């Protein structure tokens, strides 16, 4: 069965003072377009970027990203 990576980036941004995509991008050292692509599940982040996101939000990586089966 096929699987895909999904994420909770948008939810976490809003839980952290409604952080904008631009502010998150700046904190991570990427472009706003990269953040938008990750949120839309169009761009899977590198492992390093995934850990940076988790650290920034003070979450476990499994609370930011999920690997789910698709039907």
N, CA, C, O and CB atoms as a CASP TS submission, in Angstrom:
PFRMAT TS
TARGET T0000
AUTHOR 0000-0000-0000
METHOD Language model
MODEL 1
PARENT N/A
ATOM      1  N   UNK     1       0.844  -1.182   0.000  1.00  0.00           N
ATOM      2  CA  UNK     1       0.000   0.000   0.000  1.00  0.00           C
ATOM      3  C   UNK     1       0.891   1.248   0.000  1.00  0.00           C
ATOM      4  O   UNK     1       1.950   1.262   0.627  1.00  0.00           O
ATOM      5  CB  UNK     1      -0.961  -0.003   1.228  1.00  0.00           C
ATOM      6  N   UNK     2       0.462   2.272  -0.694  1.00  0.00           N
ATOM      7  CA  UNK     2       1.231   3.516  -0.803  1.00  0.00           C
ATOM      8  C   UNK     2       1.117   4.339   0.477  1.00  0.00           C
ATOM      9  O   UNK     2       0.126   4.269   1.203  1.00  0.00           O
ATOM     10  CB  UNK     2       0.748   4.343  -2.008  1.00  0.00           C
ATOM     11  N   UNK     3       2.165   5.120   0.727  1.00  0.00           N
ATOM     12  CA  UNK     3       2.178   6.000   1.899  1.00  0.00           C
ATOM     13  C   UNK     3       2.596   7.398   1.472  1.00  0.00           C
ATOM     14  O   UNK     3       3.227   7.592   0.433  1.00  0.00           O
ATOM     15  CB  UNK     3       3.133   5.455   2.999  1.00  0.00           C
ATOM     16  N   UNK     4       2.232   8.348   2.290  1.00  0.00           N
ATOM     17  CA  UNK     4       2.637   9.726   2.036  1.00  0.00           C
ATOM     18  C   UNK     4       2.940  10.425   3.358  1.00  0.00           C
ATOM     19  O   UNK     4       2.448  10.034   4.417  1.00  0.00           O
ATOM     20  CB  UNK     4       1.537  10.488   1.256  1.00  0.00           C
ATOM     21  N   UNK     5       3.756  11.460   3.270  1.00  0.00           N
ATOM     22  CA  UNK     5       4.086  12.268   4.446  1.00  0.00           C
ATOM     23  C   UNK     5       3.097  13.427   4.506  1.00  0.00           C
ATOM     24  O   UNK     5       2.871  14.115   3.511  1.00  0.00           O
ATOM     25  CB  UNK     5       5.573  12.791   4.392  1.00  0.00           C
ATOM     26  N   UNK     6       2.516  13.632   5.668  1.00  0.00           N
ATOM     27  CA  UNK     6       1.672  14.803   5.906  1.00  0.00           C
ATOM     28  C   UNK     6       2.274  15.559   7.081  1.00  0.00           C
ATOM     29  O   UNK     6       3.156  15.053   7.774  1.00  0.00           O
ATOM     30  CB  UNK     6       0.169  14.398   6.188  1.00  0.00           C
ATOM     31  N   UNK     7       1.788  16.772   7.296  1.00  0.00           N
ATOM     32  CA  UNK     7       2.388  17.562   8.374  1.00  0.00           C
ATOM     33  C   UNK     7       1.350  18.444   9.057  1.00  0.00           C
ATOM     34  O   UNK     7       0.232  18.628   8.576  1.00  0.00           O
ATOM     35  CB  UNK     7       3.530  18.425   7.830  1.00  0.00           C
ATOM     36  N   UNK     8       1.767  18.977  10.190  1.00  0.00           N
ATOM     37  CA  UNK     8       0.935  19.874  10.993  1.00  0.00           C
ATOM     38  C   UNK     8       1.556  21.268  11.078  1.00  0.00           C
ATOM     39  O   UNK     8       1.340  21.983  12.057  1.00  0.00           O
ATOM     40  CB  UNK     8       0.734  19.298  12.404  1.00  0.00           C
ATOM     41  N   UNK     9       2.315  21.654  10.072  1.00  0.00           N
ATOM     42  CA  UNK     9       3.038  22.921  10.119  1.00  0.00           C
ATOM     43  C   UNK     9       2.080  24.101  10.253  1.00  0.00           C
ATOM     44  O   UNK     9       2.281  24.971  11.100  1.00  0.00           O
ATOM     45  CB  UNK     9       3.900  23.086   8.870  1.00  0.00           C
ATOM     46  N   UNK    10       1.053  24.133   9.431  1.00  0.00           N
ATOM     47  CA  UNK    10       0.109  25.260   9.480  1.00  0.00           C
ATOM     48  C   UNK    10      -0.517  25.381  10.875  1.00  0.00           C
ATOM     49  O   UNK    10      -0.584  26.474  11.437  1.00  0.00           O
ATOM     50  CB  UNK    10      -1.001  25.084   8.408  1.00  0.00           C
ATOM     51  N   UNK    11      -0.970  24.261  11.423  1.00  0.00           N
ATOM     52  CA  UNK    11      -1.578  24.249  12.754  1.00  0.00           C
ATOM     53  C   UNK    11      -0.580  24.763  13.795  1.00  0.00           C
ATOM     54  O   UNK    11      -0.932  25.571  14.654  1.00  0.00           O
ATOM     55  CB  UNK    11      -2.058  22.821  13.121  1.00  0.00           C
ATOM     56  N   UNK    12       0.650  24.295  13.714  1.00  0.00           N
ATOM     57  CA  UNK    12       1.663  24.710  14.681  1.00  0.00           C
ATOM     58  C   UNK    12       1.996  26.189  14.551  1.00  0.00           C
ATOM     59  O   UNK    12       2.234  26.856  15.558  1.00  0.00           O
ATOM     60  CB  UNK    12       2.924  23.881  14.507  1.00  0.00           C
ATOM     61  N   UNK    13       2.016  26.714  13.326  1.00  0.00           N
ATOM     62  CA  UNK    13       2.259  28.150  13.147  1.00  0.00           C
ATOM     63  C   UNK    13       1.202  28.966  13.871  1.00  0.00           C
ATOM     64  O   UNK    13       1.518  29.945  14.546  1.00  0.00           O
ATOM     65  CB  UNK    13       2.278  28.516  11.655  1.00  0.00           C
ATOM     66  N   UNK    14      -0.056  28.561  13.728  1.00  0.00           N
ATOM     67  CA  UNK    14      -1.141  29.319  14.345  1.00  0.00           C
ATOM     68  C   UNK    14      -1.158  29.156  15.863  1.00  0.00           C
ATOM     69  O   UNK    14      -1.604  30.052  16.579  1.00  0.00           O
ATOM     70  CB  UNK    14      -2.478  28.882  13.764  1.00  0.00           C
ATOM     71  N   UNK    15      -0.679  28.035  16.345  1.00  0.00           N
ATOM     72  CA  UNK    15      -0.572  27.843  17.793  1.00  0.00           C
ATOM     73  C   UNK    15       0.599  28.632  18.384  1.00  0.00           C
ATOM     74  O   UNK    15       0.677  28.805  19.600  1.00  0.00           O
ATOM     75  CB  UNK    15      -0.413  26.356  18.116  1.00  0.00           C
ATOM     76  N   UNK    16       1.493  29.102  17.548  1.00  0.00           N
ATOM     77  CA  UNK    16       2.657  29.890  17.984  1.00  0.00           C
ATOM     78  C   UNK    16       2.478  31.335  17.528  1.00  0.00           C
ATOM     79  O   UNK    16       3.194  31.825  16.655  1.00  0.00           O
ATOM     80  CB  UNK    16       3.992  29.291  17.416  1.00  0.00           C
ATOM     81  N   UNK    17       1.511  31.995  18.137  1.00  0.00           N
ATOM     82  CA  UNK    17       1.240  33.417  17.901  1.00  0.00           C
ATOM     83  C   UNK    17       0.918  33.735  16.451  1.00  0.00           C
ATOM     84  O   UNK    17       1.269  34.803  15.949  1.00  0.00           O
ATOM     85  CB  UNK    17       2.417  34.238  18.334  1.00  0.00           C
ATOM     86  N   UNK    18       0.248  32.803  15.777  1.00  0.00           N
ATOM     87  CA  UNK    18      -0.144  32.992  14.376  1.00  0.00           C
ATOM     88  C   UNK    18       1.045  33.410  13.518  1.00  0.00           C
ATOM     89  O   UNK    18       0.972  34.353  12.730  1.00  0.00           O
ATOM     90  CB  UNK    18      -1.257  34.040  14.270  1.00  0.00           C
ATOM     91  N   UNK    19       2.134  32.684  13.696  1.00  0.00           N
ATOM     92  CA  UNK    19       3.360  32.934  12.942  1.00  0.00           C
ATOM     93  C   UNK    19       3.073  32.887  11.448  1.00  0.00           C
ATOM     94  O   UNK    19       2.372  31.992  10.976  1.00  0.00           O
ATOM     95  CB  UNK    19       4.450  31.906  13.313  1.00  0.00           C
ATOM     96  N   UNK    20       3.605  33.835  10.712  1.00  0.00           N
ATOM     97  CA  UNK    20       3.408  33.847   9.261  1.00  0.00           C
ATOM     98  C   UNK    20       4.360  32.864   8.595  1.00  0.00           C
ATOM     99  O   UNK    20       5.351  32.434   9.185  1.00  0.00           O
ATOM    100  CB  UNK    20       3.616  35.268   8.692  1.00  0.00           C
ATOM    101  N   UNK    21       4.039  32.521   7.359  1.00  0.00           N
ATOM    102  CA  UNK    21       4.950  31.678   6.584  1.00  0.00           C
ATOM    103  C   UNK    21       6.293  32.373   6.423  1.00  0.00           C
ATOM    104  O   UNK    21       7.341  31.730   6.490  1.00  0.00           O
ATOM    105  CB  UNK    21       4.348  31.345   5.203  1.00  0.00           C
ATOM    106  N   UNK    22       6.264  33.682   6.211  1.00  0.00           N
ATOM    107  CA  UNK    22       7.508  34.438   6.039  1.00  0.00           C
ATOM    108  C   UNK    22       8.367  34.391   7.299  1.00  0.00           C
ATOM    109  O   UNK    22       9.582  34.214   7.212  1.00  0.00           O
ATOM    110  CB  UNK    22       7.200  35.893   5.672  1.00  0.00           C
ATOM    111  N   UNK    23       7.750  34.547   8.465  1.00  0.00           N
ATOM    112  CA  UNK    23       8.496  34.503   9.725  1.00  0.00           C
ATOM    113  C   UNK    23       9.089  33.114   9.957  1.00  0.00           C
ATOM    114  O   UNK    23      10.228  32.990  10.408  1.00  0.00           O
ATOM    115  CB  UNK    23       7.584  34.893  10.904  1.00  0.00           C
ATOM    116  N   UNK    24       8.324  32.080   9.651  1.00  0.00           N
ATOM    117  CA  UNK    24       8.830  30.716   9.796  1.00  0.00           C
ATOM    118  C   UNK    24       9.985  30.481   8.830  1.00  0.00           C
ATOM    119  O   UNK    24      11.008  29.903   9.197  1.00  0.00           O
ATOM    120  CB  UNK    24       7.705  29.686   9.551  1.00  0.00           C
ATOM    121  N   UNK    25       9.813  30.928   7.612  1.00  0.00           N
ATOM    122  CA  UNK    25      10.866  30.770   6.608  1.00  0.00           C
ATOM    123  C   UNK    25      12.164  31.432   7.072  1.00  0.00           C
ATOM    124  O   UNK    25      13.242  30.849   6.959  1.00  0.00           O
ATOM    125  CB  UNK    25      10.418  31.367   5.260  1.00  0.00           C
ATOM    126  N   UNK    26      12.050  32.642   7.588  1.00  0.00           N
ATOM    127  CA  UNK    26      13.235  33.364   8.062  1.00  0.00           C
ATOM    128  C   UNK    26      13.913  32.608   9.199  1.00  0.00           C
ATOM    129  O   UNK    26      15.139  32.503   9.235  1.00  0.00           O
ATOM    130  CB  UNK    26      12.854  34.780   8.524  1.00  0.00           C
ATOM    131  N   UNK    27      13.115  32.084  10.126  1.00  0.00           N
ATOM    132  CA  UNK    27      13.667  31.343  11.263  1.00  0.00           C
ATOM    133  C   UNK    27      14.379  30.061  10.818  1.00  0.00           C
ATOM    134  O   UNK    27      15.329  29.614  11.461  1.00  0.00           O
ATOM    135  CB  UNK    27      12.553  31.000  12.254  1.00  0.00           C
ATOM    136  N   UNK    28      13.911  29.482   9.721  1.00  0.00           N
ATOM    137  CA  UNK    28      14.483  28.224   9.228  1.00  0.00           C
ATOM    138  C   UNK    28      15.589  28.436   8.192  1.00  0.00           C
ATOM    139  O   UNK    28      16.347  27.514   7.891  1.00  0.00           O
ATOM    140  CB  UNK    28      13.390  27.366   8.628  1.00  0.00           C
ATOM    141  N   UNK    29      15.678  29.655   7.648  1.00  0.00           N
ATOM    142  CA  UNK    29      16.668  29.915   6.610  1.00  0.00           C
ATOM    143  C   UNK    29      16.263  29.396   5.245  1.00  0.00           C
ATOM    144  O   UNK    29      17.110  29.016   4.437  1.00  0.00           O
ATOM    145  CB  UNK    29      17.969  29.311   6.996  1.00  0.00           C
ATOM    146  N   UNK    30      14.945  29.382   4.990  1.00  0.00           N
ATOM    147  CA  UNK    30      14.416  28.965   3.685  1.00  0.00           C
ATOM    148  C   UNK    30      13.507  30.065   3.157  1.00  0.00           C
ATOM    149  O   UNK    30      13.313  31.081   3.825  1.00  0.00           O
ATOM    150  CB  UNK    30      13.641  27.605   3.790  1.00  0.00           C
ATOM    151  N   UNK    31      12.956  29.877   1.980  1.00  0.00           N
ATOM    152  CA  UNK    31      12.047  30.870   1.418  1.00  0.00           C
ATOM    153  C   UNK    31      10.618  30.611   1.898  1.00  0.00           C
ATOM    154  O   UNK    31      10.287  29.514   2.350  1.00  0.00           O
ATOM    155  CB  UNK    31      12.109  30.850  -0.126  1.00  0.00           C
ATOM    156  N   UNK    32       9.781  31.643   1.792  1.00  0.00           N
ATOM    157  CA  UNK    32       8.369  31.494   2.134  1.00  0.00           C
ATOM    158  C   UNK    32       7.722  30.466   1.213  1.00  0.00           C
ATOM    159  O   UNK    32       6.824  29.733   1.629  1.00  0.00           O
ATOM    160  CB  UNK    32       7.632  32.852   2.037  1.00  0.00           C
ATOM    161  N   UNK    33       8.174  30.412  -0.032  1.00  0.00           N
ATOM    162  CA  UNK    33       7.628  29.443  -0.983  1.00  0.00           C
ATOM    163  C   UNK    33       7.917  28.011  -0.547  1.00  0.00           C
ATOM    164  O   UNK    33       7.103  27.114  -0.764  1.00  0.00           O
ATOM    165  CB  UNK    33       8.200  29.688  -2.377  1.00  0.00           C
ATOM    166  N   UNK    34       9.070  27.802   0.062  1.00  0.00           N
ATOM    167  CA  UNK    34       9.398  26.470   0.579  1.00  0.00           C
ATOM    168  C   UNK    34       8.450  26.085   1.702  1.00  0.00           C
ATOM    169  O   UNK    34       7.969  24.953   1.751  1.00  0.00           O
ATOM    170  CB  UNK    34      10.853  26.423   1.076  1.00  0.00           C
ATOM    171  N   UNK    35       8.181  27.014   2.596  1.00  0.00           N
ATOM    172  CA  UNK    35       7.236  26.747   3.691  1.00  0.00           C
ATOM    173  C   UNK    35       5.858  26.443   3.122  1.00  0.00           C
ATOM    174  O   UNK    35       5.208  25.492   3.556  1.00  0.00           O
ATOM    175  CB  UNK    35       7.163  27.954   4.668  1.00  0.00           C
ATOM    176  N   UNK    36       5.403  27.235   2.156  1.00  0.00           N
ATOM    177  CA  UNK    36       4.091  27.004   1.545  1.00  0.00           C
ATOM    178  C   UNK    36       4.033  25.631   0.877  1.00  0.00           C
ATOM    179  O   UNK    36       3.027  24.931   0.983  1.00  0.00           O
ATOM    180  CB  UNK    36       3.775  28.105   0.517  1.00  0.00           C
ATOM    181  N   UNK    37       5.098  25.249   0.197  1.00  0.00           N
ATOM    182  CA  UNK    37       5.132  23.945  -0.473  1.00  0.00           C
ATOM    183  C   UNK    37       5.113  22.800   0.542  1.00  0.00           C
ATOM    184  O   UNK    37       4.460  21.781   0.318  1.00  0.00           O
ATOM    185  CB  UNK    37       6.380  23.836  -1.365  1.00  0.00           C
ATOM    186  N   UNK    38       5.830  22.969   1.661  1.00  0.00           N
ATOM    187  CA  UNK    38       5.803  21.934   2.700  1.00  0.00           C
ATOM    188  C   UNK    38       4.407  21.815   3.297  1.00  0.00           C
ATOM    189  O   UNK    38       3.897  20.708   3.475  1.00  0.00           O
ATOM    190  CB  UNK    38       6.831  22.245   3.808  1.00  0.00           C
ATOM    191  N   UNK    39       3.791  22.948   3.605  1.00  0.00           N
ATOM    192  CA  UNK    39       2.442  22.924   4.187  1.00  0.00           C
ATOM    193  C   UNK    39       1.447  22.246   3.251  1.00  0.00           C
ATOM    194  O   UNK    39       0.543  21.542   3.701  1.00  0.00           O
ATOM    195  CB  UNK    39       1.971  24.350   4.504  1.00  0.00           C
ATOM    196  N   UNK    40       1.617  22.460   1.954  1.00  0.00           N
ATOM    197  CA  UNK    40       0.712  21.874   0.969  1.00  0.00           C
ATOM    198  C   UNK    40       1.072  20.460   0.571  1.00  0.00           C
ATOM    199  O   UNK    40       0.495  19.908  -0.366  1.00  0.00           O
ATOM    200  CB  UNK    40       0.678  22.723  -0.245  1.00  0.00           C
ATOM    201  N   UNK    41       2.029  19.867   1.281  1.00  0.00           N
ATOM    202  CA  UNK    41       2.498  18.504   1.002  1.00  0.00           C
ATOM    203  C   UNK    41       2.999  18.348  -0.426  1.00  0.00           C
ATOM    204  O   UNK    41       2.888  17.274  -1.015  1.00  0.00           O
ATOM    205  CB  UNK    41       1.386  17.506   1.261  1.00  0.00           C
ATOM    206  N   UNK    42       3.549  19.423  -0.979  1.00  0.00           N
ATOM    207  CA  UNK    42       4.121  19.383  -2.319  1.00  0.00           C
ATOM    208  C   UNK    42       5.643  19.250  -2.279  1.00  0.00           C
ATOM    209  O   UNK    42       6.273  18.973  -3.299  1.00  0.00           O
ATOM    210  CB  UNK    42       3.728  20.633  -3.094  1.00  0.00           C
ATOM    211  N   UNK    43       6.226  19.448  -1.105  1.00  0.00           N
ATOM    212  CA  UNK    43       7.678  19.388  -0.954  1.00  0.00           C
ATOM    213  C   UNK    43       8.015  18.715   0.370  1.00  0.00           C
ATOM    214  O   UNK    43       7.761  19.280   1.433  1.00  0.00           O
ATOM    215  CB  UNK    43       8.306  20.807  -1.026  1.00  0.00           C
ATOM    216  N   UNK    44       8.585  17.516   0.317  1.00  0.00           N
ATOM    217  CA  UNK    44       9.017  16.885   1.564  1.00  0.00           C
ATOM    218  C   UNK    44      10.344  17.494   2.008  1.00  0.00           C
ATOM    219  O   UNK    44      11.294  17.531   1.225  1.00  0.00           O
ATOM    220  CB  UNK    44       9.150  15.344   1.391  1.00  0.00           C
ATOM    221  N   UNK    45      10.425  17.966   3.239  1.00  0.00           N
ATOM    222  CA  UNK    45      11.659  18.601   3.692  1.00  0.00           C
ATOM    223  C   UNK    45      12.782  17.587   3.869  1.00  0.00           C
ATOM    224  O   UNK    45      12.548  16.388   4.022  1.00  0.00           O
ATOM    225  CB  UNK    45      11.419  19.341   4.999  1.00  0.00           C
ATOM    226  N   UNK    46      14.001  18.101   3.844  1.00  0.00           N
ATOM    227  CA  UNK    46      15.147  17.256   4.175  1.00  0.00           C
ATOM    228  C   UNK    46      15.014  16.839   5.637  1.00  0.00           C
ATOM    229  O   UNK    46      14.247  17.432   6.396  1.00  0.00           O
ATOM    230  CB  UNK    46      16.510  18.003   3.917  1.00  0.00           C
ATOM    231  N   UNK    47      15.750  15.840   6.009  1.00  0.00           N
ATOM    232  CA  UNK    47      15.721  15.389   7.402  1.00  0.00           C
ATOM    233  C   UNK    47      16.189  16.505   8.330  1.00  0.00           C
ATOM    234  O   UNK    47      15.623  16.701   9.406  1.00  0.00           O
ATOM    235  CB  UNK    47      16.603  14.133   7.588  1.00  0.00           C
ATOM    236  N   UNK    48      17.222  17.235   7.915  1.00  0.00           N
ATOM    237  CA  UNK    48      17.723  18.344   8.725  1.00  0.00           C
ATOM    238  C   UNK    48      16.650  19.418   8.916  1.00  0.00           C
ATOM    239  O   UNK    48      16.457  19.915  10.025  1.00  0.00           O
ATOM    240  CB  UNK    48      18.971  18.955   8.074  1.00  0.00           C
ATOM    241  N   UNK    49      15.958  19.771   7.840  1.00  0.00           N
ATOM    242  CA  UNK    49      14.911  20.788   7.928  1.00  0.00           C
ATOM    243  C   UNK    49      13.746  20.291   8.784  1.00  0.00           C
ATOM    244  O   UNK    49      13.156  21.068   9.535  1.00  0.00           O
ATOM    245  CB  UNK    49      14.412  21.171   6.522  1.00  0.00           C
ATOM    246  N   UNK    50      13.417  19.026   8.679  1.00  0.00           N
ATOM    247  CA  UNK    50      12.343  18.463   9.502  1.00  0.00           C
ATOM    248  C   UNK    50      12.690  18.585  10.991  1.00  0.00           C
ATOM    249  O   UNK    50      11.836  18.944  11.801  1.00  0.00           O
ATOM    250  CB  UNK    50      12.091  16.979   9.127  1.00  0.00           C
ATOM    251  N   UNK    51      13.936  18.289  11.345  1.00  0.00           N
ATOM    252  CA  UNK    51      14.353  18.421  12.742  1.00  0.00           C
ATOM    253  C   UNK    51      14.376  19.875  13.184  1.00  0.00           C
ATOM    254  O   UNK    51      14.021  20.179  14.323  1.00  0.00           O
ATOM    255  CB  UNK    51      15.728  17.800  12.944  1.00  0.00           C
ATOM    256  N   UNK    52      14.787  20.779  12.298  1.00  0.00           N
ATOM    257  CA  UNK    52      14.764  22.205  12.627  1.00  0.00           C
ATOM    258  C   UNK    52      13.340  22.663  12.934  1.00  0.00           C
ATOM    259  O   UNK    52      13.111  23.403  13.891  1.00  0.00           O
ATOM    260  CB  UNK    52      15.353  23.037  11.471  1.00  0.00           C
ATOM    261  N   UNK    53      12.393  22.221  12.125  1.00  0.00           N
ATOM    262  CA  UNK    53      10.984  22.570  12.357  1.00  0.00           C
ATOM    263  C   UNK    53      10.522  22.064  13.721  1.00  0.00           C
ATOM    264  O   UNK    53       9.926  22.809  14.499  1.00  0.00           O
ATOM    265  CB  UNK    53      10.088  21.984  11.242  1.00  0.00           C
ATOM    266  N   UNK    54      10.798  20.813  13.999  1.00  0.00           N
ATOM    267  CA  UNK    54      10.391  20.228  15.283  1.00  0.00           C
ATOM    268  C   UNK    54      11.018  20.989  16.445  1.00  0.00           C
ATOM    269  O   UNK    54      10.342  21.290  17.429  1.00  0.00           O
ATOM    270  CB  UNK    54      10.787  18.740  15.351  1.00  0.00           C
ATOM    271  N   UNK    55      12.302  21.300  16.335  1.00  0.00           N
ATOM    272  CA  UNK    55      12.983  22.052  17.400  1.00  0.00           C
ATOM    273  C   UNK    55      12.378  23.442  17.568  1.00  0.00           C
ATOM    274  O   UNK    55      12.155  23.893  18.692  1.00  0.00           O
ATOM    275  CB  UNK    55      14.486  22.171  17.097  1.00  0.00           C
ATOM    276  N   UNK    56      12.115  24.114  16.464  1.00  0.00           N
ATOM    277  CA  UNK    56      11.567  25.460  16.516  1.00  0.00           C
ATOM    278  C   UNK    56      10.229  25.485  17.258  1.00  0.00           C
ATOM    279  O   UNK    56       9.964  26.394  18.044  1.00  0.00           O
ATOM    280  CB  UNK    56      11.397  26.015  15.102  1.00  0.00           C
ATOM    281  N   UNK    57       9.399  24.488  17.004  1.00  0.00           N
ATOM    282  CA  UNK    57       8.089  24.425  17.645  1.00  0.00           C
ATOM    283  C   UNK    57       8.123  23.680  18.976  1.00  0.00           C
ATOM    284  O   UNK    57       7.090  23.534  19.631  1.00  0.00           O
ATOM    285  CB  UNK    57       7.097  23.762  16.719  1.00  0.00           C
ATOM    286  N   UNK    58       9.316  23.201  19.387  1.00  0.00           N
ATOM    287  CA  UNK    58       9.488  22.449  20.628  1.00  0.00           C
ATOM    288  C   UNK    58       8.557  21.242  20.663  1.00  0.00           C
ATOM    289  O   UNK    58       7.859  20.993  21.645  1.00  0.00           O
ATOM    290  CB  UNK    58       9.231  23.351  21.842  1.00  0.00           C
ATOM    291  N   UNK    59       8.572  20.504  19.560  1.00  0.00           N
ATOM    292  CA  UNK    59       7.734  19.307  19.407  1.00  0.00           C
ATOM    293  C   UNK    59       8.597  18.130  18.999  1.00  0.00           C
ATOM    294  O   UNK    59       9.698  18.309  18.477  1.00  0.00           O
ATOM    295  CB  UNK    59       6.610  19.540  18.365  1.00  0.00           C
ATOM    296  N   UNK    60       8.096  16.922  19.237  1.00  0.00           N
ATOM    297  CA  UNK    60       8.735  15.736  18.674  1.00  0.00           C
ATOM    298  C   UNK    60       8.488  15.750  17.173  1.00  0.00           C
ATOM    299  O   UNK    60       7.462  16.247  16.708  1.00  0.00           O
ATOM    300  CB  UNK    60       8.192  14.415  19.331  1.00  0.00           C
ATOM    301  N   UNK    61       9.419  15.208  16.432  1.00  0.00           N
ATOM    302  CA  UNK    61       9.281  15.206  14.975  1.00  0.00           C
ATOM    303  C   UNK    61       8.005  14.476  14.547  1.00  0.00           C
ATOM    304  O   UNK    61       7.394  14.830  13.538  1.00  0.00           O
ATOM    305  CB  UNK    61      10.511  14.551  14.321  1.00  0.00           C
ATOM    306  N   UNK    62       7.605  13.466  15.310  1.00  0.00           N
ATOM    307  CA  UNK    62       6.388  12.714  14.971  1.00  0.00           C
ATOM    308  C   UNK    62       5.123  13.521  15.243  1.00  0.00           C
ATOM    309  O   UNK    62       4.045  13.131  14.793  1.00  0.00           O
ATOM    310  CB  UNK    62       6.341  11.408  15.758  1.00  0.00           C
ATOM    311  N   UNK    63       5.226  14.631  15.965  1.00  0.00           N
ATOM    312  CA  UNK    63       4.082  15.511  16.170  1.00  0.00           C
ATOM    313  C   UNK    63       3.982  16.557  15.065  1.00  0.00           C
ATOM    314  O   UNK    63       2.953  17.216  14.921  1.00  0.00           O
ATOM    315  CB  UNK    63       4.178  16.193  17.529  1.00  0.00           C
ATOM    316  N   UNK    64       5.049  16.706  14.289  1.00  0.00           N
ATOM    317  CA  UNK    64       5.053  17.649  13.169  1.00  0.00           C
ATOM    318  C   UNK    64       4.735  16.914  11.873  1.00  0.00           C
ATOM    319  O   UNK    64       3.980  17.414  11.039  1.00  0.00           O
ATOM    320  CB  UNK    64       6.419  18.370  13.061  1.00  0.00           C
ATOM    321  N   UNK    65       5.312  15.725  11.706  1.00  0.00           N
ATOM    322  CA  UNK    65       5.143  14.954  10.474  1.00  0.00           C
ATOM    323  C   UNK    65       4.542  13.586  10.762  1.00  0.00           C
ATOM    324  O   UNK    65       4.802  12.982  11.803  1.00  0.00           O
ATOM    325  CB  UNK    65       6.484  14.795   9.755  1.00  0.00           C
ATOM    326  N   UNK    66       3.737  13.112   9.826  1.00  0.00           N
ATOM    327  CA  UNK    66       3.144  11.780   9.914  1.00  0.00           C
ATOM    328  C   UNK    66       3.364  11.055   8.597  1.00  0.00           C
ATOM    329  O   UNK    66       3.393  11.677   7.535  1.00  0.00           O
ATOM    330  CB  UNK    66       1.627  11.859  10.255  1.00  0.00           C
ATOM    331  N   UNK    67       3.518   9.756   8.666  1.00  0.00           N
ATOM    332  CA  UNK    67       3.703   8.918   7.490  1.00  0.00           C
ATOM    333  C   UNK    67       2.502   7.984   7.422  1.00  0.00           C
ATOM    334  O   UNK    67       2.442   6.982   8.134  1.00  0.00           O
ATOM    335  CB  UNK    67       5.065   8.115   7.547  1.00  0.00           C
ATOM    336  N   UNK    68       1.544   8.322   6.558  1.00  0.00           N
ATOM    337  CA  UNK    68       0.258   7.629   6.542  1.00  0.00           C
ATOM    338  C   UNK    68       0.041   6.844   5.256  1.00  0.00           C
ATOM    339  O   UNK    68       0.554   7.192   4.193  1.00  0.00           O
ATOM    340  CB  UNK    68      -0.867   8.622   6.726  1.00  0.00           C
ATOM    341  N   UNK    69      -0.732   5.780   5.387  1.00  0.00           N
ATOM    342  CA  UNK    69      -1.157   5.030   4.200  1.00  0.00           C
ATOM    343  C   UNK    69      -2.225   5.847   3.472  1.00  0.00           C
ATOM    344  O   UNK    69      -3.050   6.513   4.098  1.00  0.00           O
ATOM    345  CB  UNK    69      -1.704   3.603   4.590  1.00  0.00           C
ATOM    346  N   UNK    70      -2.194   5.784   2.154  1.00  0.00           N
ATOM    347  CA  UNK    70      -3.223   6.435   1.356  1.00  0.00           C
ATOM    348  C   UNK    70      -4.024   5.362   0.645  1.00  0.00           C
ATOM    349  O   UNK    70      -3.486   4.333   0.236  1.00  0.00           O
ATOM    350  CB  UNK    70      -2.605   7.439   0.340  1.00  0.00           C
ATOM    351  N   UNK    71      -5.292   5.609   0.507  1.00  0.00           N
ATOM    352  CA  UNK    71      -6.181   4.607  -0.114  1.00  0.00           C
ATOM    353  C   UNK    71      -6.236   4.772  -1.603  1.00  0.00           C
ATOM    354  O   UNK    71      -6.932   4.017  -2.282  1.00  0.00           O
ATOM    355  CB  UNK    71      -7.585   4.699   0.456  1.00  0.00           C
TER
END
